[in-house]
Amino acid sequence: MKSEPNRSPEHNRVELDPPASTQPKNEQAAPPETPSVRRADDGEIQDRIVELIDLVAGRTDEYDAKLVRELITAGLKLLPDGRDTGELKLMTAAMKELRYAYRVFGQYPEPHKVTIFGSARTPEDHPDYLAAVEFSKLMAEAGWMAITGAGDGIMKAGHEGPGRESSFGVAIRLPFETSANTVIAGDEKLINFRYFFTRKLMFLSQAEAVVCFPGGFGTLDECFEALTLIQTGKASIVPVVFVDGDTEGEHGSYWDGWIHYTKTQLETRGWISPEDNNLFYHAKDPQDAADHVTKFYSVYHSSRYVRDELVIRVKKTLNDDQLRILNDEFAVLVKSGDIHMSDPLPQENDHLDLPRVVFTHTRHKFGLVRALIDRINSFADA
């Protein structure tokens, strides 16, 4: 499962809409850059940065090296900008946290990973805790690794099922949570974060599924952020699944109440669209949750944009009848042309062995895009 150092493997999780450029489209709102000894984007300074990159990494002509050059240039501009010490500390610490976290996750690129959210206060004999242990164990048996916030409650349950070897801990430093749970404490896959925003980035960027158990403000914050990023096309579509524990043999009511709220207070007011209900799934039990997650990847593999073309990588070529069904049911998603099979597009450089389902997307109605993926997966046994 662990990759070799300096290897550049193909990750399961890919960015949906990778930027063509890291430069802001419009910087007019920012004040003019103040005079300094030399401008960071001065030709000679840029040449020296290139020399440094070549000295450290031995490469200067690749796109990745260009991105690092832009990162260094942005850093050099901070002092002439007049950023104060607190702002510099925040940006520096955030970058260091992200670099370290990506290095840790980068050693395990191949196994699928599921992020598990839920309350740190859930007792170990609570039905929700037992359901989280069962679910995470089922996912480990299917070859998946689990990511949790490394605390107690549901977070510990999410580690208890798969065990230490198949678990990642993404911990936050809080005054009242000073240590990781006993399953992940001391493990090399335990990462400590100062900032919630860097921690949440790793939760979502490294997972092929998000599964939520009942919890408080933090759990709901993480749940809504995952749904918002998928709803707006800022993150790749992954299964978002809600699970309750059984209470005296009956299905838990926590997520029933949440769904009732979103329908009566959000959907009926027009704050979300009916198709947004496709973005999440309320599982009957841990086995149903595990089956839903694994089924999502029965035919579907991953997706990304190439300009306005939505490229959906699939594990089997769809036939003409199946493509006709997609075009009939999801025509509203197509800006021009039709939904068709394709070889990898020239701009792509990963997973080149997989066939593609491609169409020019309107970039709206991502809840229907989720339904489209479900429809593609329904062809698994055809």
PyMOL commands that set and color helices and strands:
alter all, ss='L'
color gray80, all
select helices_A, chain A and resi 43-57+63-76+78-81+85-106+127-141+154-160+164-166+196-205+217-231+254-267+274-279+286-296+320-329+331-333+366-377
alter helices_A, ss='H'
color red, helices_A
select strands_A, chain A and resi 113-117+145-148+167-172+190-193+209-212+240-242+281-282+300-306+309-314+334-342+356-361
alter strands_A, ss='S'
color yellow, strands_A
deselect
rebuild
show_as cartoon
